[in-house]
Amino acid sequence: MIKTVFFTGITLAFFYILWFNNFFAHRERYEMPAQYVKIAEDVKSYAKEGKQLFEQNCQACHSVRYDAVYISSVQANPKLKTLQEKYGKVLPRDVYEAVFYEDLNALKESFGKVPPDLSTIYLVKGKEYLFNFTLEPQKVLPGTSMPAVMTGRPEETAKIVAYLKSVAEPPPEEKSKRVLMGVGTIAYLVVMGVLIWLWRSRVLKRMGLH
């Protein structure tokens, strides 16, 4: 049993390092002027204006599903209101992608891939990367299909980052689903570890080594 617990712990630590905190991976560092850092972190003061700027400059291609902000073509689609009456303002991802497949595919044909939903981009990339990429996309990622719509507008860009920070947490129902999936995954690893340990003990016993 001790071996099983040890093996499970090592496995969980491995996946944590691989997915969440891989200190072997190279990480780019991006500079962000202090005055814009203050704006990006001040969600209370700037998130509302940041949302308006996002809708004006980014919504043509990007959605923020956690905040029920969908790409412009979907936002104008009559089906959206009907679906929101059934599922709530924040549509389940599978429903959103299935019903509005044509809208998303049109973006894919234009840009080579569907521009990502930005609900959790703040947690993934951080404010410095988002600020620099939104301001000068080609400088951060040469060859990207992201248009430079915010170039020369650093203060407004910082406000958009503040908005993205404000919506980075999933809605309660989706957060509960993720917690359940996490607990289920850990339980699966523990159960499989126990079964492997029992099977190993049985094999060793048959071989006369236990």
N, C-alpha and C positions, 0 to 999 in steps of 0.2 A: 504493500500500500504506500509506503514511504517513497518507493521508486516511482510509483504512478504519479503521486503528487509532485515529485521533483520533475518528472518528465513533462507534466502538464504546465508547470510553472515556466520551464525553459521554453516550451512551445509558445506560450503567451508572450513571454519576453521577446522572443524572436520576431513574432508578428508585430509587436508594438514598435520595435526598432525599425523593422522593414517598412511599415506603413506610416507611422506617425512621427518618429523621432530618429530618422536615419542620420546619425552624425558622421557617417562615411560619405554621404552624398554632398556634392559640391553645391553651395548655396550662393547665389548672387546677392550682393548687398546694394541697395539703392538709397541715394540721398534724397531727403525731403526737407525743405526749409522749415524752420521752427514755426513760423507763422501759419503755415499750411497744416502742419502737424496738429496744432491747436484746433484748427477748424475741423479737421477730419475726426478728431477725437471728441468734439463737442456735439454729440448726437442731439441733445436737447435743443440746442440753438439752431442747428443747420440741417438736420435730417429732412425736415419738411420741404425746405427750399431745394435740397439736394434731390428729393424725389421729383420735383417739378422739372429740374434740369435733366434728370435721367429720362423722364418721359419725353422731353423735347429733343434730346440729342441721341439717346441710346435705344429707345423702345422700338424703333423700326426693326432692329435685329435681335435685341436681347430681352429676355423676360426675367422677372424676379417673382417666381411662383409663390414663395413664402409670403409675399405681400400682395398676392392676387394681381400682379402687374404682368400682363402678357404682351407678346409682340403686337405691334400695331394692327396687323391684318387680323389677328385673332381677336383683339379687343373690339374690332368693328364687326365681327361675325355674330349674327343673331343667335347662333347655337350656344355661345358662351353664357348668356344670361340664363338660358334653359338649364344648362348643366350646373351652373352655380346654385340654382334653386334646388337641384337634386342633391348635389354633393357639398355645397357650401362654397364660399368665395374662393378658397384655396383648393383647386381641383387636384385629385390624385394624379401623380405623374403619368401612370399608364393610360388613364382616361384622356388626359391632355394630349399626349403624344399620338394616341390612336385617332381621336376625333379630328384633330387639327393637323393630320399628317401632311396634307397637301400644302398648307401654309409653311410648315417646317421644311418640307422638301423643296419648296421654291427658294428658300434661303440657302439650302444646301447646293442647289444648282448655281446660285449666284456667287457663293463664297467658297465652294468646295466642301464645306461641312456646315452643319447647323451651328450657328453661334451659341455658345453655352448659356444655360440659365445661370444667373448670377446670384442666386439666393445665398450660397455659402462661399462665394469667391473671397470675401473678406477673411474668413477663417483659414482658407487655403493659402492665399497669396500675401495677405497683410497689407497695411495701408501704404507702405513705401512703394511696393511693386505696383499696386493699383494706380496710385497717383502718377507714377512715371509712365506706365504703359498707356493709360488713358490720355495723358498729355502728349506723349510722343511715341506712338506704338511702333513705328519702324526703327526707332533708335533702340528700343528694348528688345524687340523681336523682329529682326529684318526679314522681309518677305511676307509678313502677316497680312491678311486681307482686311484687318481692322482699319477703317478710315480714320484719319487724323482730325476728327470733328472738334476736339477740345484744345488743339494746339494754340498756345498763346493765351489760354484762359485758366491759369493755375488756381485761382481762388474758387472758381466755379467747379473745377475738377475736384478740389478738396471737399467741397460740399457734397458732391456725388459720392465720394468715398465715405463721408459721414453717413449718408443714407444707406449705403451698402452695409456699413457696420451695424446700423440700427435693425436691419432685417436678417442678420446672419443666423439667428436662432430659428429653428423650424417651428411651425405651429404645434400646439400641445398634442394633437392627435398623431402627428407624424413623429414627434419626439418620443411619444410613448411607444410607437411602433419600432423605432430604432433601438430603444432600451430593451424591448422584448426580444428583438433579433440578437442584440449583444448578449443578453443573458442566455438565450437559446444556444448561441454558438459556443459560449464557455461551457454550458452544461453538456453539450455534445462532445466537446474535447475531453471533459472529465470522465464521462461515461465510456467513451471509446478507450481512454487510457486504462480504466479499470478492467474493461473486457480484454484488452490486449495483455494486461498483466495476468489475469486469470488464465487466459489461453496459454501464455508462456509457461506459467506454473504447471499447467496440465501436461504440456509437451515435455517439460523437463522431468516430470514425475514418471511419464511413460518410458523415458530414456534412462531412468534410474539415476538421474543427476540431481534430484530434489528430495 
